[in-house]
């Protein structure tokens, strides 16, 4: 009974902030967005337009309570050009302060990759962004991971 009441309190607390905006990475001091990192990429069904890839992600829940995700959507951009996107509608739970490995499908567009290649060679750096939303039963939590890497030796 105590577990049910605890979960209900968490749900009601998070539900009450659905109209609130995030501040400094936190949603009104209650929930931190999940942290996402790429562990591996596996390509499948490639053709001249693009193909399918499976990204193996490590998703870390920095919160003191479990995150019951109903799915998430995401997009990968390189130098501000979206080169891949996807979604996952399968439910799973990430335990409190733990990391869960998740396989996510991604549609890759070779046309968009070709559009951004001239900029890569000219700039010598690549800026990337993995952005999306983690879907909870009562709320969507946005996440974004940006960075850059030097392409010159």
Buried (B, 14 or more C-beta within 10 A) or exposed (E): EEEEEEEEEBBEEBEEBEEEEBEEEEBEEBBBBBBBEEEEEEEEEEEEEBBBBBBEBBBBBBBEBBBBBBBBBBBBBBBEBBBBBBBBEEEEEBEEEEBBEBEBEBBBBBEBBEBBEEBBEEBEEBBBBBBBBBBBEBBBBEBEBEEEEEEEE
